[in-house]
Amino acid sequence: MQLPAFKLERFFAQYEFLAPYLLCSSDCEAMTSEELLSLESGAVSKFHQTWLGYTETQGNPELRQAITGIYQNMGIDDILIHASAEEAIFIFMNVALKAGEHLIVHYPCYQSHISIARSIGCQVSEWRSFEADDWDLDLDWLQGAIQHWHSVREIKLFSAIEELLLQILKYALAFSQNMGIFLTGVLPKEARQHFPALSKG
């Protein structure tokens, strides 16, 4: 597998530590280890006792168990720890996708959503949004781009594609909110009424 240069990282490599202000970082405001450990009583002692050897391939069991606390129907065996979102995207695509399959990716996007799929041998269609259209999703384009309609046969509605999209967005929003991304602008107008909390932004 040969992947093209990650343009975003190449850009950061050139400018990230030269610019006086960064307005494009996806991580939270940094702090020192001392500041972080001060937020919990006894954390310094626990930190000094941290084992620096290898852990389980799925991730530290204690951490995985703690993560299950934010979900209702997931156990420790459902949780995998990744070093970053990039690693999770890479692993997911190499497990879920096969050469020759068709993938629709909302664009603009994180480059790996497209490049990894193409390196696997998938056909990738870019579902583009434009600033001039207020970043609205083009449902007509999506309907024409789906190549295998057997996957939506169970939806007994005339507006099957809109209903399917709403179901997908429930999961996409949950994933993206965890990544700190606010998606009100990319929701199609007819879908925003289903997400009143987001529509207030």
Residue frames as qw, qx, qy, qz and C-alpha x, y, z in Angstrom:
[[0.000, 0.887, 0.461, 0.000, 0.00, 0.00, 0.00],
 [0.412, 0.024, 0.023, 0.910, 1.37, 3.38, -1.03],
 [0.028, -0.847, -0.494, 0.195, -0.44, 6.49, 0.20],
 [0.352, 0.703, 0.077, 0.613, 0.02, 10.00, -1.23],
 [0.288, 0.095, -0.415, 0.858, 1.60, 12.69, 0.92],
 [0.196, -0.722, -0.638, 0.182, -0.83, 13.93, 3.57],
 [0.261, 0.625, 0.147, 0.721, -1.21, 17.55, 2.45],
 [0.437, -0.845, -0.115, -0.287, -2.47, 18.84, 5.79],
 [0.803, -0.508, 0.058, 0.306, 0.48, 17.38, 7.68],
 [0.642, 0.241, 0.157, 0.710, 2.94, 18.67, 5.09],
 [0.011, -0.798, -0.150, -0.583, 1.41, 22.14, 5.56],
 [0.628, -0.774, -0.016, -0.083, 1.75, 21.90, 9.34],
 [0.853, -0.159, 0.052, 0.495, 5.30, 20.64, 9.05],
 [0.456, 0.439, 0.120, 0.765, 6.21, 23.84, 7.26],
 [0.079, -0.604, -0.050, -0.792, 4.27, 26.42, 9.28],
 [0.643, -0.593, -0.475, -0.094, 2.98, 24.99, 12.61],
 [0.661, -0.537, -0.206, 0.481, 5.92, 26.08, 14.76],
 [0.376, 0.128, 0.138, 0.907, 6.66, 29.30, 12.89],
 [0.188, -0.640, -0.393, -0.634, 3.27, 31.02, 13.07],
 [0.015, -0.251, 0.523, -0.814, 2.74, 33.17, 16.20],
 [0.572, 0.051, 0.442, -0.689, -0.93, 32.11, 16.45],
 [0.065, -0.024, -0.949, -0.307, -2.65, 28.87, 15.47],
 [0.532, 0.123, 0.217, -0.809, -6.37, 29.09, 14.68],
 [0.728, 0.234, -0.457, -0.454, -6.65, 25.76, 12.87],
 [0.081, 0.267, -0.932, 0.232, -5.58, 23.17, 15.44],
 [0.666, -0.277, -0.528, -0.448, -8.05, 20.38, 16.15],
 [0.572, -0.206, -0.687, 0.399, -6.72, 19.63, 19.64],
 [0.364, -0.878, -0.309, -0.030, -7.73, 21.39, 22.83],
 [0.032, 0.896, -0.319, 0.308, -5.61, 24.09, 24.45],
 [0.744, 0.145, -0.563, 0.330, -2.42, 22.47, 25.75],
 [0.497, -0.805, 0.181, -0.271, -1.32, 22.42, 29.38],
 [0.156, 0.558, -0.787, 0.214, 1.65, 21.10, 31.33],
 [0.598, -0.129, -0.790, 0.029, 1.66, 17.69, 33.00],
 [0.169, -0.095, -0.621, 0.759, 1.69, 19.45, 36.36],
 [0.389, 0.033, 0.033, -0.920, -1.47, 21.42, 35.50],
 [0.669, -0.048, -0.586, -0.455, -3.22, 18.27, 34.31],
 [0.540, -0.106, -0.789, 0.274, -2.33, 16.19, 37.36],
 [0.005, -0.014, 0.467, -0.884, -3.44, 18.97, 39.70],
 [0.526, -0.148, -0.272, -0.792, -7.04, 18.46, 38.58],
 [0.852, -0.253, -0.398, -0.227, -7.36, 15.18, 40.51],
 [0.483, -0.692, 0.464, -0.270, -6.35, 14.45, 44.08],
 [0.768, -0.277, 0.575, 0.040, -3.71, 11.72, 44.23],
 [0.785, 0.616, 0.033, -0.050, -3.06, 11.83, 40.47],
 [0.157, 0.816, -0.554, 0.057, 0.65, 12.62, 40.91],
 [0.494, -0.380, 0.769, -0.145, 1.23, 9.45, 42.90],
 [0.824, 0.320, 0.448, -0.135, -0.74, 7.36, 40.40],
 [0.559, 0.802, -0.199, -0.058, 1.24, 8.89, 37.53],
 [0.067, -0.710, 0.697, -0.076, 4.54, 7.95, 39.17],
 [0.596, -0.139, 0.778, -0.145, 3.33, 4.35, 39.41],
 [0.746, 0.538, -0.018, -0.391, 2.41, 4.13, 35.69],
 [0.750, -0.132, 0.579, 0.292, 3.91, 1.08, 34.00],
 [0.243, 0.724, -0.316, -0.562, 5.77, 2.08, 30.79],
 [0.289, -0.139, 0.898, 0.301, 5.85, -1.37, 29.20],
 [0.254, -0.109, -0.694, -0.664, 3.50, -2.78, 26.58],
 [0.507, 0.094, 0.515, -0.685, -0.22, -3.06, 27.26],
 [0.572, 0.309, 0.760, -0.019, -2.91, -5.20, 25.65],
 [0.247, 0.121, 0.579, 0.767, -3.41, -4.76, 21.91],
 [0.071, -0.716, -0.633, -0.287, -7.02, -3.61, 22.42],
 [0.061, -0.700, 0.120, -0.702, -5.84, -0.93, 24.86],
 [0.054, 0.203, -0.740, 0.638, -5.41, -0.68, 28.62],
 [0.303, -0.437, -0.840, -0.104, -8.30, -2.61, 30.29],
 [0.187, -0.526, -0.499, 0.663, -8.75, 0.06, 32.99],
 [0.085, 0.295, -0.191, -0.932, -9.09, 2.77, 30.36],
 [0.271, -0.145, -0.766, -0.565, -11.45, 0.70, 28.23],
 [0.264, -0.492, -0.803, 0.207, -13.61, -0.02, 31.26],
 [0.074, -0.485, -0.267, 0.829, -13.78, 3.70, 32.09],
 [0.148, 0.126, -0.463, -0.865, -14.84, 4.50, 28.50],
 [0.206, -0.354, -0.879, -0.244, -17.80, 2.11, 28.70],
 [0.108, -0.492, -0.602, 0.620, -19.24, 4.45, 31.32],
 [0.173, 0.387, -0.081, -0.902, -20.22, 7.00, 28.66],
 [0.404, 0.040, -0.689, -0.600, -22.22, 4.44, 26.65],
 [0.707, -0.157, 0.278, -0.631, -25.43, 2.58, 27.47],
 [0.960, 0.121, 0.150, -0.205, -25.02, -0.66, 25.55],
 [0.634, 0.600, -0.457, 0.170, -21.28, -1.25, 25.18],
 [0.851, -0.508, 0.069, 0.117, -18.97, -3.46, 27.23],
 [0.346, -0.736, 0.464, 0.351, -15.22, -3.51, 27.53],
 [0.605, 0.023, 0.702, 0.374, -14.93, -6.00, 24.64],
 [0.429, 0.781, 0.430, 0.145, -16.60, -3.43, 22.33],
 [0.069, -0.979, 0.117, 0.154, -13.93, -0.79, 22.99],
 [0.820, 0.192, 0.051, 0.537, -10.65, -0.40, 21.08],
 [0.269, -0.856, 0.040, 0.439, -8.09, 2.26, 21.98],
 [0.691, 0.544, 0.163, 0.447, -6.33, 4.10, 19.17],
 [0.508, -0.257, -0.066, 0.819, -3.45, 6.55, 19.25],
 [0.102, 0.324, -0.091, -0.936, -5.37, 9.02, 17.08],
 [0.665, 0.485, 0.279, -0.495, -8.36, 9.41, 14.78],
 [0.425, 0.621, -0.555, -0.355, -6.03, 8.75, 11.85],
 [0.043, -0.246, 0.967, -0.058, -5.17, 5.30, 13.19],
 [0.486, 0.282, 0.700, -0.441, -8.85, 4.48, 13.72],
 [0.595, 0.618, -0.070, -0.509, -9.73, 5.54, 10.16],
 [0.272, 0.528, -0.773, -0.220, -6.90, 3.43, 8.74],
 [0.180, -0.069, 0.962, -0.192, -7.89, 0.31, 10.69],
 [0.552, 0.407, 0.501, -0.527, -11.62, 0.69, 10.01],
 [0.571, 0.618, -0.243, -0.482, -11.18, 1.11, 6.27],
 [0.236, 0.437, -0.858, -0.132, -8.80, -1.84, 5.97],
 [0.246, 0.073, 0.921, -0.294, -11.27, -4.05, 7.83],
 [0.473, 0.506, 0.503, -0.518, -14.55, -2.81, 6.33],
 [0.510, 0.708, -0.154, -0.463, -13.62, -2.12, 2.71],
 [0.750, -0.017, 0.591, 0.296, -12.57, -4.37, -0.16],
 [0.115, -0.292, 0.526, 0.791, -11.09, -3.64, -3.58],
 [0.048, -0.265, -0.777, -0.569, -13.77, -2.87, -6.15],
 [0.122, -0.672, -0.689, 0.243, -16.32, -1.56, -3.66],
 [0.113, 0.644, 0.241, 0.717, -17.93, 1.86, -4.04],
 [0.388, -0.481, -0.483, 0.620, -17.54, 4.47, -1.31],
 [0.058, 0.818, 0.272, 0.504, -19.29, 7.86, -1.10],
 [0.523, -0.301, -0.343, 0.721, -17.35, 10.43, 0.93],
 [0.003, -0.959, -0.281, 0.041, -18.62, 13.86, 1.92],
 [0.613, 0.089, 0.084, 0.780, -16.17, 16.46, 0.62],
 [0.266, 0.668, -0.611, 0.332, -14.31, 18.60, 1.78],
 [0.920, -0.358, -0.127, -0.097, -13.01, 15.89, 4.09],
 [0.517, -0.650, 0.540, 0.136, -10.05, 14.53, 5.99],
 [0.398, 0.587, -0.597, -0.375, -7.74, 13.37, 3.20],
 [0.119, -0.231, 0.964, -0.056, -7.39, 9.83, 4.54],
 [0.624, 0.311, 0.531, -0.481, -11.13, 9.21, 4.05],
 [0.705, 0.639, -0.093, -0.293, -10.42, 9.23, 0.33],
 [0.283, 0.687, -0.667, -0.057, -6.76, 8.25, -0.04],
 [0.349, -0.264, 0.877, -0.197, -6.87, 5.11, 2.10],
 [0.737, 0.350, 0.470, -0.338, -10.01, 3.83, 0.37],
 [0.627, 0.712, -0.232, -0.215, -8.45, 4.41, -3.05],
 [0.042, 0.604, -0.795, 0.027, -5.23, 2.68, -1.99],
 [0.567, -0.028, 0.783, -0.255, -7.32, -0.37, -1.10],
 [0.094, 0.058, 0.821, 0.561, -8.78, -0.32, -4.61],
 [0.186, 0.627, 0.685, -0.321, -12.18, 1.21, -3.90],
 [0.166, 0.528, 0.411, 0.725, -14.05, 3.49, -6.26],
 [0.204, -0.478, -0.466, 0.716, -14.56, 6.77, -4.37],
 [0.086, 0.695, 0.451, 0.553, -17.22, 9.34, -5.25],
 [0.228, -0.085, -0.351, 0.904, -16.85, 12.77, -3.66],
 [0.113, -0.764, -0.627, -0.101, -20.16, 14.10, -2.32],
 [0.363, 0.149, -0.083, 0.916, -19.27, 17.76, -2.56],
 [0.134, -0.856, -0.459, 0.196, -20.70, 20.70, -0.64],
 [0.415, 0.428, 0.112, 0.795, -20.06, 24.32, -1.56],
 [0.182, -0.303, -0.385, 0.853, -19.86, 27.52, 0.45],
 [0.204, -0.031, -0.305, -0.930, -22.08, 29.26, -2.11],
 [0.581, -0.318, -0.614, -0.430, -24.85, 26.78, -1.19],
 [0.505, -0.606, 0.314, -0.528, -24.38, 27.28, 2.57],
 [0.009, -0.371, 0.921, -0.118, -22.64, 23.86, 2.64],
 [0.790, 0.049, 0.270, -0.548, -25.98, 22.11, 2.18],
 [0.412, -0.139, 0.884, 0.172, -25.92, 18.43, 1.28],
 [0.480, 0.287, -0.425, -0.712, -27.14, 17.65, -2.23],
 [0.637, -0.003, 0.709, -0.302, -29.57, 14.77, -1.71],
 [0.776, 0.558, 0.022, -0.294, -30.39, 14.53, -5.42],
 [0.359, 0.668, -0.651, -0.012, -26.71, 13.92, -6.17],
 [0.319, -0.333, 0.842, -0.281, -26.52, 11.29, -3.43],
 [0.782, 0.240, 0.436, -0.375, -29.57, 9.47, -4.76],
 [0.733, 0.631, -0.199, -0.160, -27.96, 9.27, -8.19],
 [0.160, 0.679, -0.705, 0.125, -24.58, 8.22, -6.80],
 [0.615, -0.239, 0.696, -0.284, -25.78, 5.17, -4.84],
 [0.345, 0.355, -0.748, -0.442, -25.07, 2.19, -7.07],
 [0.330, -0.103, -0.938, -0.014, -26.65, -0.66, -5.12],
 [0.434, -0.362, 0.010, -0.825, -30.16, 0.11, -3.94],
 [0.715, -0.251, -0.647, -0.083, -30.72, -3.30, -2.29],
 [0.386, -0.018, -0.598, 0.702, -29.22, -1.81, 0.88],
 [0.197, 0.040, 0.283, -0.938, -32.26, 0.46, 1.38],
 [0.373, -0.227, -0.747, -0.502, -35.09, -1.86, 0.33],
 [0.331, -0.414, -0.791, 0.306, -36.34, -2.19, 3.88],
 [0.012, 0.317, 0.236, -0.918, -37.18, 1.50, 4.06],
 [0.181, 0.530, 0.796, 0.231, -40.82, 1.57, 2.96],
 [0.034, 0.784, 0.222, -0.578, -41.02, 5.27, 2.19],
 [0.592, 0.758, 0.202, 0.185, -41.19, 7.18, -1.06],
 [0.106, 0.913, -0.324, 0.222, -38.50, 9.52, 0.27],
 [0.955, -0.201, -0.124, 0.178, -36.24, 6.57, 1.13],
 [0.643, 0.351, -0.213, 0.647, -32.97, 8.38, 0.57],
 [0.145, -0.675, 0.178, -0.701, -33.86, 11.26, 2.89],
 [0.815, -0.508, 0.037, -0.278, -34.92, 8.87, 5.65],
 [0.922, 0.037, -0.154, 0.353, -31.76, 6.82, 5.20],
 [0.376, 0.549, -0.224, 0.713, -29.65, 9.94, 5.43],
 [0.452, -0.679, 0.141, -0.561, -31.32, 10.96, 8.68],
 [0.946, -0.324, -0.018, -0.004, -30.52, 7.56, 10.15],
 [0.777, 0.263, -0.157, 0.551, -26.90, 7.84, 9.00],
 [0.088, 0.696, -0.164, 0.693, -26.59, 11.36, 10.39],
 [0.715, -0.654, 0.003, -0.249, -27.54, 10.15, 13.87],
 [0.908, -0.220, 0.050, 0.354, -24.33, 8.15, 13.91],
 [0.555, 0.490, 0.014, 0.672, -22.28, 10.69, 11.97],
 [0.194, -0.823, 0.046, -0.532, -23.22, 13.44, 14.39],
 [0.810, -0.583, 0.063, -0.009, -22.33, 11.34, 17.41],
 [0.850, 0.048, 0.072, 0.520, -18.94, 10.50, 15.91],
 [0.373, 0.602, 0.049, 0.704, -18.22, 14.04, 14.80],
 [0.397, -0.847, 0.000, -0.353, -19.27, 15.62, 18.10],
 [0.858, -0.443, 0.076, 0.248, -16.69, 13.44, 19.82],
 [0.684, 0.203, 0.144, 0.686, -14.15, 14.87, 17.42],
 [0.193, -0.574, -0.182, 0.774, -15.19, 18.42, 18.35],
 [0.083, 0.092, 0.546, 0.828, -16.79, 19.21, 14.98],
 [0.330, 0.450, 0.466, -0.686, -19.99, 21.26, 14.75],
 [0.256, 0.116, 0.817, 0.503, -22.09, 20.13, 11.81],
 [0.318, 0.641, 0.480, -0.508, -25.12, 22.42, 11.67],
 [0.221, 0.650, -0.298, -0.663, -23.89, 24.00, 8.45],
 [0.120, 0.256, -0.859, -0.426, -23.63, 20.70, 6.57],
 [0.332, 0.318, 0.848, -0.263, -27.08, 19.38, 7.46],
 [0.012, 0.353, 0.634, 0.688, -29.56, 19.56, 4.57],
 [0.266, -0.219, 0.119, -0.931, -32.29, 22.09, 5.31],
 [0.745, -0.241, -0.350, -0.514, -35.00, 19.40, 5.47],
 [0.748, -0.111, -0.604, 0.251, -32.96, 17.49, 8.06],
 [0.165, 0.330, -0.429, 0.825, -32.22, 20.35, 10.45],
 [0.593, -0.419, -0.026, -0.687, -35.70, 20.16, 12.01],
 [0.907, -0.195, -0.372, -0.025, -34.77, 16.70, 13.36],
 [0.680, -0.080, -0.344, 0.643, -31.79, 18.18, 15.24],
 [0.126, -0.927, -0.238, -0.262, -33.20, 21.28, 17.03],
 [0.619, -0.698, 0.050, 0.356, -30.28, 21.51, 19.45],
 [0.590, -0.065, 0.363, 0.718, -27.86, 21.93, 16.56],
 [0.246, 0.679, 0.471, 0.506, -30.07, 24.33, 14.67],
 [0.300, -0.915, -0.213, 0.164, -29.70, 26.94, 17.43],
 [0.583, -0.386, 0.221, 0.680, -26.09, 27.59, 16.41]]
